Amino acid sequence: MKNFILLIQFFTRIPLKNKVEYEEISYGKITYLLPLIGLIIGIGAFGINYILDIFKLPIYINSLILLIYFIVITGGLHLDGLADSCDGIFSYRSRERILEIMKDPHIGTNGVIALIVALLSKFVLYSYGGIKAIALSFIVGRLAIILSASLGEYARDKGMAIAIIKYNDLKSFVKSLVVELLIFSFFKEYIIYLGISLVFAYIIHRQISKKLGGITGDTFGFLCEITEIFFLFVVILGGSL
């Protein structure tokens, strides 16, 4: 339980009475449970949507409120990774220079564009996707992180993300996938979209690894965000709302 609290501390902005000090081993070994963090975020989204339904607000207002909730509850953690990754990867520089750009605390043009496109995409998809798909997208995005961590190598010499990679392998991914499938067993009509999204996440992971010679914490955020968006897109395309 103590280790899971550490996971909540790092990946959400949920206020906790008793905080746990960071330990690399504890943190790294518990990250396979990231889908449960997505579940917690999804349950919060369900609760907010239930309240919004009482007031019968226009669908675009509901979508905006859910988008704000997502940003607040995650602290924009993965959005930051998305922006940094796009600044670096789409700079079309050398591997070393790309990694330098990704570490720069200042956001560039590509990062701004990526954030705008991602947030607009989520706003539109939240308006049409239905609350079940929205909640499940948070879970799918975080499984994509474990998929990448279990298959990749760290592109830097040091950093907090190294713990996720160091303590996650294919066995960890299988455990994470089992957790995910247990959740999806209550929403069986979405399992096919989970599978399609994992294939998509694997392809993106491979492309990033080839480009950077590995993965980073920023690329985890990038992969999480675009996998969430992709999942919602294929759900809407498949008509399972």
Disulfide bonds with the S-S distance in Angstrom:
none
